[in-house]
Amino acid sequence: MKKIFRSFALVTAAATITRIISFIFKIYLSRVLGAELLGVYQIAISVVATLACISSSGVPVTLSRIVAENRALGNRSVSDSLLCAATVLSLSFALLSCAVFAAFPSLAPMLFSDERCVPVFYVMLPLLATTSLYSCLRGWFWGNKNYGVYAATELTDEIAKIVFSVLFLSGTLLAINVQVAYAYAMVAGDVVVVTMLISLFFVCGGRLRRPSGFSQVVKSSAPLTATRLCGSLVSTLISLSLPLLLCKARGLTTGEATAELGRATGMVVPLLFAPTAITGSLAVVIIPEFASLNAGKERDKIGSALSQSIKFSCVVSGFFFALFAGAGVALGRLLYDDELAGRYLCFAAMAMLPMGANGLCVSALNSLGKENATFASHTAGLALLLVTLFSTVWFMGVYAYFLAVTLSHTLALVINLTTLSKNLRLDKKQLLHALLAYAFCAVAALSLSPLSALLSQVSDILSVFVTSCVLTAGYAVYVWASGCIAKEDIKFFSSEKRKKKSADKPLMQAK
């Protein structure tokens, strides 16, 4: 468990830095390109992303699991052969897609209602090839537990794209039309990172070997690809249909309905994913770690570590839930100058409760080779999401979207936990602590709401600051007093350090 959290800390640190840099860069990009041109890029990128999803979305997780299993068994050459097989499969589809659009130039204009998207799309088509190589190589490093390279490449990718964007958009490096300059920057950044990954692959002992295990890669990655593709298609369907439903159900104009969608997906949803900056890193780490333990027939350790991970995820998600539910209105005004977005945030905060734990359960199942199970739970969740949305939007408006998301993740979590309990021995005490943390946070949210409203009359900044401090202090006391953070864990970590020091001391004396 100590090793998992050390790796988790590394990935989290890199991910946090990357997100901060990305956020600052998006401010610069929006000012240089403008909202209209950004919209053109968003439309073009969505099509490229869908094609990339088909070619490589399931490969990294599959490779990480299989490589970790073979690494645990000492089969390094098999891992390299599987990497070559995955690369051949993914790259073949990517190159085929590029060839089709190059051979039939009339095909791309049929996909876009705005003709300005076509040149941007064609410039970004090589991203299919670079994404395939990027995904496969990162999956190999992921499976070999080289989290330093895994984390550094994402940060390098972001920095490279920023550098090229500034050079191309300003005309410093090349005189490129501003409408396609950012697209060229994305491709150039990908080329830099892929080149770095290929070099590190050989430096770290990787070798080009005869591809093998095609059927194994396809069988494992197909459910994951289908899962992400379904999610992408459902998101597109909601984006297209929700404004129309709001117009019919609530009598809104097209502009008002679009604004409601913008508040929901552009303001509220990004905040709901705040805990995943922490828990998402843990989900990344546990796949190869659990796969190695599974290969060594140590499922008891997997069950114990997963239970602790779920508890940790619930503690983190519970904190943000209490903060957003209690001070959401003040946050909406402070961040977006939009009180309605804040009210939506108060209601939508409940979606965070199942999201983090479900993400960990999905990662655990994938590490055990249960990709079909995660596909089934995800599909069931999406079906419930659509049914709930289309049946409740008539009297709930945009609130129906957040209710649908919450129920979708809750159903998927229940299904995934049920499947895991049949394969692992989960620690019920840890899971009980997770539920009790949620109960405390629900009470805290109800208590903080009137305090936040009172302080908002003075200042929204004061409201958010004081509410956060009160919640942090109260939550810390609860977590410690309730035993959510066990004293045995602290003793374990300190004893491990003493063991390491005592083990190193004879070595130093011998030297």
C-alpha positions in Angstrom: 0.0 0.0 0.0 2.9 2.3 0.8 4.3 1.7 -2.7 1.0 2.5 -4.3 0.6 5.8 -2.5 4.2 6.8 -3.3 3.5 6.3 -7.0 0.1 8.0 -6.6 1.8 11.1 -5.2 4.2 11.3 -8.2 1.4 11.0 -10.8 -0.8 13.4 -8.8 1.9 16.1 -8.6 2.6 15.9 -12.4 -1.1 15.9 -13.2 -1.8 18.9 -11.0 1.1 20.9 -12.6 -0.1 19.9 -16.1 -3.7 21.0 -15.3 -2.6 24.4 -14.0 -0.4 25.1 -17.0 -3.2 23.9 -19.3 -5.7 26.2 -17.6 -3.4 29.3 -18.0 -2.8 28.4 -21.6 -6.5 28.1 -22.4 -6.9 31.7 -21.2 -4.2 32.8 -23.6 -5.7 30.7 -26.5 -9.2 32.1 -26.0 -7.9 35.6 -26.3 -5.8 35.0 -29.4 -8.2 32.8 -31.3 -11.5 34.2 -30.0 -14.7 32.3 -29.1 -15.8 31.7 -32.7 -12.5 30.2 -33.9 -12.2 28.1 -30.7 -15.6 26.7 -31.6 -14.3 25.7 -35.1 -11.4 23.9 -33.4 -13.7 22.2 -30.9 -15.9 20.8 -33.7 -12.9 19.5 -35.7 -11.2 18.0 -32.7 -14.4 16.1 -31.7 -14.3 14.2 -35.0 -10.5 13.5 -34.7 -11.0 12.4 -31.1 -13.7 9.9 -32.1 -11.5 8.3 -34.7 -8.6 8.2 -32.2 -11.0 6.7 -29.7 -11.7 3.8 -32.1 -8.0 3.2 -32.9 -6.3 3.5 -29.5 -8.5 4.3 -26.5 -8.5 0.8 -25.1 -4.9 0.0 -25.8 -3.1 1.8 -22.9 -5.1 0.1 -20.2 -4.9 -3.3 -21.9 -1.1 -3.0 -22.4 -0.5 -1.8 -18.8 -2.3 -4.8 -17.4 -0.7 -7.4 -19.7 2.8 -5.9 -19.4 2.5 -5.8 -15.6 1.4 -9.4 -15.5 4.3 -10.5 -17.7 6.7 -8.3 -15.8 5.7 -10.0 -12.5 6.3 -13.4 -14.2 9.6 -12.4 -15.6 8.5 -12.4 -19.3 10.0 -9.2 -20.5 10.3 -10.3 -24.2 6.6 -11.1 -24.3 5.7 -7.6 -23.2 7.8 -6.1 -26.0 6.1 -8.4 -28.5 2.7 -7.4 -27.2 3.7 -3.7 -27.5 4.7 -4.2 -31.2 1.4 -6.1 -31.8 -0.7 -3.3 -30.2 1.2 -0.7 -32.2 0.6 -2.5 -35.5 -3.1 -2.8 -34.8 -3.6 0.8 -33.6 -1.3 2.4 -36.2 -2.9 0.5 -39.0 -6.4 1.8 -38.3 -5.0 5.3 -37.9 -3.2 5.3 -41.2 -6.2 3.7 -42.9 -8.4 6.5 -41.6 -5.9 9.1 -42.9 -5.8 7.4 -46.3 -9.6 7.3 -46.6 -10.0 11.0 -46.0 -7.0 11.8 -48.3 -8.4 9.6 -51.1 -12.0 11.0 -50.8 -11.6 14.8 -50.2 -15.4 15.2 -50.5 -16.0 13.1 -47.3 -14.8 15.6 -44.7 -17.1 18.5 -45.8 -20.0 16.1 -45.3 -19.1 15.9 -41.6 -19.0 19.6 -40.8 -21.7 22.3 -41.2 -19.0 24.9 -41.0 -16.6 24.7 -43.9 -13.8 26.4 -41.9 -13.5 23.1 -39.9 -12.3 21.2 -43.0 -8.8 22.6 -43.3 -8.3 22.4 -39.5 -9.4 18.7 -39.6 -7.0 17.8 -42.3 -4.1 19.4 -40.5 -4.9 17.5 -37.4 -5.4 14.1 -39.2 -1.7 13.0 -38.4 -2.7 13.2 -34.8 -4.3 9.8 -35.3 -0.9 8.2 -36.0 0.9 10.1 -33.3 -1.8 9.3 -30.8 -1.6 5.6 -31.6 2.2 5.6 -30.9 1.8 7.7 -27.9 -0.9 5.5 -26.4 0.9 2.3 -27.0 4.3 3.5 -25.6 2.7 5.1 -22.6 0.8 1.8 -21.9 4.1 -0.1 -22.0 5.7 2.4 -19.5 2.6 2.3 -17.4 2.7 -1.5 -17.2 6.3 -1.5 -16.3 5.4 0.9 -13.4 7.7 3.6 -14.8 5.4 6.3 -13.5 8.1 9.0 -13.9 8.1 8.6 -17.7 4.3 8.2 -17.7 3.8 11.4 -15.8 6.5 13.4 -17.5 5.3 12.7 -21.0 1.9 14.2 -20.3 3.5 17.3 -18.8 6.0 17.5 -21.7 3.2 17.1 -24.2 1.3 20.1 -22.7 4.5 22.3 -22.6 5.5 21.4 -26.2 2.0 22.3 -27.5 2.1 25.6 -25.7 5.6 26.5 -27.0 4.6 25.6 -30.6 1.3 27.4 -30.3 2.9 30.6 -29.2 5.6 30.4 -32.0 3.1 29.6 -34.7 0.3 31.9 -33.6 2.7 34.8 -33.2 4.3 34.1 -36.6 7.8 34.0 -34.8 8.7 30.6 -36.3 6.6 30.2 -39.4 4.1 32.4 -41.2 1.1 30.1 -40.7 -2.5 31.2 -41.1 -4.0 31.8 -37.7 -7.0 29.5 -38.5 -4.8 26.4 -38.7 -1.7 27.5 -36.6 -3.0 25.8 -33.4 -3.7 22.6 -35.3 0.0 22.6 -36.6 1.1 23.2 -33.0 -0.8 20.2 -31.7 0.8 17.9 -34.3 4.3 19.3 -33.7 3.9 18.8 -30.0 2.8 15.2 -30.5 5.8 14.5 -32.7 8.2 15.8 -30.0 6.6 13.7 -27.3 6.4 10.5 -29.4 10.1 11.0 -30.4 10.9 11.3 -26.7 8.9 8.2 -25.8 10.6 6.1 -28.5 14.1 7.2 -27.3 13.1 6.4 -23.7 11.7 3.0 -24.7 15.2 1.9 -25.9 17.0 3.6 -23.1 14.8 1.7 -20.6 15.7 -1.7 -22.2 12.8 -2.0 -24.6 13.5 -3.9 -27.8 11.7 -4.3 -31.2 10.5 -7.8 -31.4 8.3 -9.9 -33.6 4.7 -8.8 -32.9 2.6 -11.5 -31.2 -0.5 -11.7 -29.1 -2.8 -9.9 -31.6 -5.8 -11.8 -30.4 -5.1 -11.1 -26.8 -4.7 -7.4 -27.4 -7.9 -7.2 -29.4 -10.0 -9.3 -27.0 -8.9 -7.2 -24.0 -9.0 -3.7 -25.6 -12.3 -4.1 -27.6 -14.6 -3.8 -24.6 -12.6 -0.8 -23.3 -12.8 0.9 -26.7 -16.5 0.2 -27.0 -17.0 1.6 -23.5 -15.3 4.9 -24.3 -16.9 5.1 -27.7 -20.4 4.7 -26.2 -19.6 7.4 -23.7 -18.4 9.7 -26.4 -21.5 9.1 -28.5 -23.9 9.6 -25.6 -22.2 12.9 -24.7 -22.6 14.1 -28.3 -26.3 13.0 -28.2 -26.9 15.0 -25.0 -25.2 18.1 -26.4 -27.4 18.0 -29.4 -30.7 17.0 -27.8 -30.7 18.7 -24.4 -31.1 22.3 -25.8 -34.0 21.1 -28.0 -35.7 19.4 -25.0 -35.3 22.5 -22.8 -36.9 24.6 -25.5 -39.9 22.2 -25.7 -40.2 21.4 -22.0 -39.4 24.7 -20.4 -40.4 27.1 -23.2 -36.9 28.5 -23.5 -35.5 30.3 -26.5 -32.7 28.6 -28.4 -30.2 31.1 -26.9 -31.5 30.5 -23.4 -31.3 26.7 -23.8 -27.8 26.9 -25.2 -26.8 29.0 -22.2 -28.3 26.4 -19.9 -26.2 23.7 -21.6 -23.1 26.0 -21.3 -23.7 26.4 -17.5 -24.1 22.7 -17.0 -21.3 21.3 -19.1 -18.9 24.3 -19.3 -19.1 25.6 -15.7 -20.5 23.0 -13.4 -19.2 19.7 -14.8 -15.5 20.8 -14.8 -15.8 21.5 -11.0 -17.4 18.1 -10.4 -14.2 16.5 -11.8 -12.0 18.4 -9.3 -11.6 15.3 -7.0 -10.5 13.2 -10.0 -7.3 15.2 -10.1 -6.4 13.3 -7.0 -8.4 10.1 -7.2 -7.8 9.7 -10.9 -4.1 9.4 -10.3 -4.8 6.6 -7.8 -6.9 4.8 -10.5 -3.9 5.0 -12.9 -1.5 3.5 -10.4 -3.6 0.6 -9.2 -4.0 -1.0 -12.7 -0.4 -2.3 -13.1 0.0 -2.8 -9.3 -3.1 -5.0 -9.0 -2.2 -6.8 -12.3 1.1 -7.8 -10.8 -0.5 -9.0 -7.6 -3.1 -10.9 -9.6 -0.4 -12.6 -11.6 1.3 -13.6 -8.3 -2.0 -15.0 -7.0 -2.1 -12.4 -4.2 -5.8 -11.4 -4.4 -6.1 -10.9 -0.7 -3.7 -8.0 -1.0 -5.7 -6.6 -3.9 -8.9 -6.6 -1.9 -7.3 -4.9 1.1 -5.6 -2.2 -1.0 -8.7 -1.6 -3.1 -10.8 -1.1 0.0 -8.4 1.4 1.4 -8.3 3.2 -2.0 -12.1 3.4 -2.1 -12.2 4.8 1.4 -9.6 7.4 0.4 -11.5 8.3 -2.7 -14.7 8.7 -0.7 -13.0 10.9 1.9 -11.7 13.2 -0.9 -15.0 13.3 -2.8 -16.9 13.8 0.4 -15.0 17.0 1.2 -15.6 18.5 -2.2 -19.3 17.5 -2.1 -19.8 19.3 1.2 -18.0 22.4 0.0 -19.9 22.6 -3.3 -23.3 21.7 -1.9 -22.8 24.1 1.0 -21.1 27.1 -0.7 -22.0 26.4 -4.4 -23.9 29.6 -4.9 -21.0 31.8 -3.6 -18.6 29.8 -5.8 -20.8 30.3 -8.9 -20.8 34.1 -8.4 -17.1 34.1 -7.5 -15.8 32.0 -10.3 -18.2 32.7 -13.1 -20.2 35.8 -11.9 -23.2 33.5 -12.5 -25.5 32.7 -9.5 -27.6 30.2 -11.5 -24.4 28.2 -12.2 -23.8 28.2 -8.5 -27.3 26.9 -7.7 -26.8 24.1 -10.3 -23.5 23.3 -8.6 -25.2 22.9 -5.2 -27.5 20.2 -6.7 -25.0 18.6 -9.0 -22.4 18.1 -6.2 -24.1 14.8 -5.3 -22.8 13.3 -8.5 -19.3 13.3 -7.1 -20.2 10.8 -4.4 -20.3 7.7 -6.6 -17.9 9.0 -9.4 -14.6 8.6 -7.6 -15.3 5.2 -6.1 -16.7 3.9 -9.4 -13.6 5.0 -11.2 -11.4 3.0 -8.8 -13.7 -0.1 -9.2 -13.5 0.2 -13.0 -9.6 0.3 -12.8 -9.6 -2.7 -10.4 -11.8 -4.8 -12.7 -9.7 -3.8 -15.7 -6.5 -4.9 -13.8 -8.1 -8.3 -13.2 -8.9 -8.7 -16.9 -12.7 -8.1 -16.4 -13.1 -5.6 -19.2 -16.4 -7.1 -20.3 -17.8 -6.5 -16.8 -16.9 -2.8 -16.9 -18.4 -2.5 -20.4 -21.6 -4.1 -19.1 -21.8 -1.8 -16.0 -21.0 1.3 -18.1 -23.6 0.4 -20.7 -26.3 -0.1 -18.0 -25.3 3.3 -16.4 -25.6 5.1 -19.8 -29.0 3.5 -20.5 -30.2 4.7 -17.1 -28.8 8.2 -17.8 -30.7 8.6 -21.0 -33.9 7.2 -19.6 -33.7 9.5 -16.5 -32.8 12.6 -18.6 -35.5 12.2 -21.2 -38.2 11.4 -18.6 -37.4 14.1 -16.0 -36.3 17.1 -18.1 -39.9 18.0 -18.7 -40.4 19.0 -15.1 -36.8 19.4 -13.7 -35.2 21.3 -16.6 -31.4 21.1 -16.6 -31.4 19.7 -13.1 -32.5 16.4 -14.8 -29.0 16.2 -16.4 -27.3 16.2 -13.0 -29.8 13.7 -11.6 -29.2 11.4 -14.5 -25.4 11.6 -14.2 -25.6 10.8 -10.4 -27.9 7.8 -10.9 -25.8 6.5 -13.8 -22.6 6.4 -11.7 -24.5 5.0 -8.8 -25.8 2.0 -10.8 -22.4 1.4 -12.3 -20.8 1.5 -8.9 -23.3 -1.0 -7.4 -22.8 -3.4 -10.3 -19.0 -3.1 -10.2 -18.8 -3.5 -6.4 -21.0 -6.6 -6.7 -18.7 -8.1 -9.3 -15.6 -7.3 -7.3 -17.0 -8.8 -4.1 -17.3 -12.1 -6.0 -13.7 -12.0 -7.0 -12.0 -10.3 -4.1 -12.3 -10.2 -0.3 -13.1 -6.5 0.3 -12.6 -5.0 3.8 -16.1 -4.2 5.0 -14.7 -2.0 7.8 -13.0 0.3 5.3 -16.1 0.5 3.1 -18.2 1.3 6.2 -15.8 4.2 7.0 -16.4 5.5 3.5 -20.2 5.5 3.9 -19.9 7.2 7.3 -17.6 9.9 5.8 -20.4 10.6 3.2 -23.0 10.8 6.0 -20.8 13.3 7.9 -20.3 15.4 4.7 -24.1 15.4 4.0 -24.7 16.9 7.5 -21.8 19.3 7.0 -23.3 20.5 3.7 -26.6 21.3 5.3 -24.9 23.1 8.2 -22.6 25.1 5.9 -25.2 26.3 3.5 -26.8 29.0 5.9 -23.3 30.1 7.0 -22.2 30.6 3.4 -25.4 32.5 2.6 -24.9 34.8 5.6 -21.3 35.5 4.8 -22.1 36.1 1.1 -24.0 39.2 2.1 -20.6 40.6 3.0 -18.4 39.0 0.4 -18.4 35.9 -1.7 -14.6 35.6 -1.2 -15.1 35.7 2.6 -17.9 33.2 2.3 -15.9 30.6 0.3 -12.8 31.1 2.5 -14.5 30.8 5.9 -16.7 27.9 4.7 -13.6 26.0 3.4 -11.7 26.6 6.7 -14.6 25.5 8.9 -15.1 22.4 6.7 -11.4 21.5 6.6 -11.1 21.8 10.4 -14.3 19.9 11.2 -13.6 17.2 8.6 -10.1 16.7 9.9 -11.3 16.2 13.4 -14.0 13.8 12.3 -11.6 11.7 10.1 -9.2 11.4 13.0 -11.7 10.8 15.8 -13.7 8.3 13.8 -10.7 6.2 13.0 -11.1 6.7 9.3 -7.3 7.2 9.2 -6.3 4.2 11.3 -3.5 4.5 13.8 -2.2 1.2 12.6 -1.5 2.7 9.2 0.6 5.5 10.7 2.5 2.9 12.8 3.0 0.8 9.7 4.6 3.6 7.7 6.8 4.7 10.6 7.9 1.1 11.2 8.7 0.6 7.5 11.0 3.7 7.7 12.7 2.2 10.7 13.1 -1.1 9.0 14.6 0.6 6.0 17.1 2.6 8.1 18.1 -0.5 10.1 18.6 -2.4 6.9 20.7 0.3 5.4 22.9 0.9 8.5 24.8 -2.4 8.2 25.5 -1.7 4.5 26.9 1.7 5.3 29.1 0.2 8.1 30.3 -2.4 5.7 31.3 0.3 3.2 
